[in-house]
């Protein structure tokens, strides 16, 4: 491999790691975060209460 190929491979790997890390952050925090980690607001009840 030439020097340019090594630099390109390193840069491609770094970019792919950034993309994977960002995707994992987005998935865990927005779409599926409440299914993986139970995030509960202290003021919110689990079930709605009856008013009557």
N, CA, C and O of each residue as an XYZ file, in Angstrom:
208
protein
N       0.853     -1.198      0.000
C       0.000      0.000      0.000
C       0.882      1.238      0.000
O       1.936      1.286      0.634
N       0.415      2.227     -0.728
C       1.167      3.476     -0.750
C       0.795      4.324      0.458
O      -0.141      4.007      1.192
N       1.530      5.392      0.649
C       1.256      6.277      1.778
C      -0.124      6.909      1.694
O      -0.793      7.094      2.711
N      -0.544      7.237      0.489
C      -1.869      7.844      0.315
C      -2.977      6.856      0.679
O      -4.002      7.245      1.238
N      -2.768      5.587      0.363
C      -3.769      4.583      0.709
C      -3.870      4.390      2.214
O      -4.961      4.186      2.745
N      -2.744      4.453      2.897
C      -2.762      4.320      4.352
C      -3.505      5.488      4.972
O      -4.345      5.306      5.854
N      -3.190      6.695      4.502
C      -3.869      7.887      5.025
C      -5.362      7.810      4.733
O      -6.176      8.151      5.592
N      -5.730      7.372      3.547
C      -7.147      7.259      3.199
C      -7.843      6.220      4.060
O      -8.970      6.443      4.502
N      -7.196      5.090      4.307
C      -7.796      4.044      5.135
C      -8.004      4.541      6.568
O      -9.039      4.266      7.175
N      -7.034      5.265      7.105
C      -7.171      5.806      8.456
C      -8.297      6.828      8.508
O      -9.103      6.817      9.438
N      -8.357      7.707      7.520
C      -9.408      8.721      7.487
C     -10.780      8.076      7.325
O     -11.738      8.504      7.969
N     -10.892      7.068      6.488
C     -12.165      6.387      6.284
C     -12.617      5.681      7.557
O     -13.795      5.719      7.912
N     -11.679      5.041      8.237
C     -12.019      4.400      9.500
C     -12.469      5.401     10.549
O     -13.412      5.136     11.295
N     -11.801      6.555     10.615
C     -12.182      7.576     11.595
C     -13.572      8.121     11.302
O     -14.373      8.304     12.219
N     -13.861      8.378     10.041
C     -15.185      8.883      9.676
C     -16.255      7.849      9.982
O     -17.327      8.198     10.476
N     -15.982      6.587      9.696
C     -16.984      5.549      9.963
C     -17.224      5.400     11.463
O     -18.358      5.166     11.881
N     -16.181      5.530     12.279
C     -16.374      5.470     13.724
C     -17.212      6.636     14.221
O     -18.058      6.457     15.096
N     -16.993      7.822     13.682
C     -17.797      8.980     14.074
C     -19.256      8.771     13.690
O     -20.154      9.079     14.473
N     -19.498      8.253     12.498
C     -20.873      8.018     12.047
C     -21.556      6.972     12.928
O     -22.711      7.155     13.313
N     -20.869      5.891     13.249
C     -21.455      4.844     14.082
C     -21.721      5.366     15.490
O     -22.765      5.068     16.071
N     -20.794      6.138     16.045
C     -20.987      6.689     17.384
C     -22.157      7.657     17.404
O     -22.945      7.645     18.349
N     -22.288      8.494     16.386
C     -23.406      9.435     16.325
C     -24.724      8.692     16.175
O     -25.716      9.064     16.800
N     -24.747      7.648     15.354
C     -25.978      6.863     15.175
C     -26.371      6.182     16.479
O     -27.552      6.146     16.826
N     -25.400      5.645     17.199
C     -25.707      5.016     18.482
C     -26.242      6.030     19.481
O     -27.153      5.724     20.251
N     -25.680      7.237     19.473
C     -26.164      8.283     20.379
C     -27.600      8.666     20.035
O     -28.437      8.793     20.929
N     -27.888      8.849     18.769
C     -29.233      9.250     18.361
C     -30.247      8.167     18.696
O     -31.317      8.461     19.228
N     -29.920      6.924     18.390
C     -30.859      5.826     18.647
C     -31.100      5.672     20.144
O     -32.238      5.479     20.573
N     -30.044      5.754     20.936
C     -30.206      5.521     22.370
C     -30.880      6.688     23.068
O     -31.511      6.492     24.107
N     -30.767      7.900     22.530
C     -31.300      9.046     23.249
C     -32.696      9.429     22.784
O     -33.472      9.966     23.575
N     -33.037      9.173     21.540
C     -34.301      9.668     21.008
C     -35.324      8.562     20.817
O     -36.371      8.559     21.464
N     -35.021      7.623     19.926
C     -36.048      6.683     19.490
C     -36.270      5.559     20.494
O     -37.412      5.240     20.822
N     -35.180      4.951     20.987
C     -35.307      3.735     21.778
C     -34.782      3.891     23.193
O     -34.668      2.911     23.929
N     -34.460      5.124     23.575
C     -33.859      5.336     24.882
C     -34.748      4.905     26.035
O     -34.254      4.373     27.029
N     -36.048      5.124     25.919
C     -36.939      4.764     27.021
C     -37.150      3.255     27.102
O     -37.595      2.750     28.132
N     -36.839      2.534     26.034
C     -36.978      1.081     26.093
C     -35.729      0.431     26.670
O     -35.817     -0.603     27.332
N     -34.549      1.038     26.420
C     -33.311      0.464     26.929
C     -33.044      0.908     28.361
O     -32.696      0.094     29.216
N     -33.207      2.183     28.612
C     -32.955      2.754     29.936
C     -34.223      3.433     30.393
O     -34.761      4.304     29.709
N     -34.709      3.015     31.587
C     -35.952      3.608     32.071
C     -35.679      4.990     32.591
O     -35.150      5.165     33.688
N     -36.049      5.988     31.783
C     -35.919      7.363     32.214
C     -37.276      7.827     32.691
O     -38.250      7.818     31.939
N     -37.334      8.231     33.943
C     -38.622      8.581     34.529
C     -38.527      9.962     35.149
O     -37.636     10.229     35.956
N     -39.441     10.835     34.775
C     -39.499     12.143     35.409
C     -40.101     11.988     36.796
O     -41.074     11.254     36.963
N     -39.539     12.668     37.800
C     -40.061     12.490     39.158
C     -41.491     12.987     39.324
O     -42.200     12.514     40.212
N     -41.932     13.927     38.494
C     -43.275     14.464     38.653
C     -44.327     13.757     37.840
O     -45.500     14.125     37.908
N     -43.950     12.748     37.068
C     -44.885     12.075     36.178
C     -45.234     10.721     36.768
O     -44.352      9.942     37.128
N     -46.532     10.446     36.867
C     -46.980      9.151     37.395
C     -46.899      8.105     36.274
O     -46.920      8.433     35.088
N     -46.804      6.837     36.694
C     -46.745      5.758     35.706
C     -48.057      5.603     34.956
O     -48.070      5.373     33.747
N     -49.160      5.732     35.682
C     -50.473      5.578     35.066
C     -51.305      6.829     35.357
O     -51.147      7.456     36.404
N     -52.178      7.180     34.437
C     -53.028      8.350     34.707
C     -53.989      8.070     35.867
O     -54.512      6.967     36.021
N     -54.194      9.089     36.655
C     -55.066      8.927     37.815
C     -56.499      9.290     37.456
O     -56.741     10.119     36.579
N     -57.452      8.657     38.148
C     -58.866      8.978     37.936
C     -59.177     10.308     38.591
O     -58.723     10.596     39.698
N     -59.969     11.122     37.880
C     -60.354     12.406     38.475
C     -61.572     12.253     39.337
O     -61.871     13.144     40.131
N     -62.293     11.154     39.213
C     -63.526     11.015     39.986
C     -63.405      9.875     40.878
O     -64.335      9.574     41.625
